[in-house]
Amino acid sequence: MAIYDDLLEAARIDGCNKFGQYWHVALPVLRPALAFLAITTFVGVWEDYLWPLIVLTDSSKFTMVLALQQLKAAHTSDYSMVMTGTMLATIPLIVFFLIVSRQFIAGIMEGAVKS
């Protein structure tokens, strides 16, 4: 998504400084793209497995994904416990998506409506 030079020039003619151009012109135009970036980054960080596995040594500081992996035993697994943990692990993802998706969907609808 690009910010047209005409928008920035119009803001400059109206007397906006660089910060004003960013705050009043660029940020509202880029809000849907930033919402999408926030969603994908949060999901990627939340479900990261390998880096916390390498770095963390204390089991009390494990992430949710590592804790779910620890629930699986060598020969048997308590699937009700694993499914409950999985459900609890997805609740923050769903809440974050519901908060940020309003901006994302508004940007999609803005581009779909012809004026």
Secondary structure by P-SEA (a helix, b strand, c coil): ccccaaaaaaaaaacccaaaaaaccccccaaaaaaaaaaaaaaaaaaccccccccccccccccaaaaaaaaccccccaaaaaaaaaaaaaaaaaaaaaaaaaaaaaaaaaaaccc
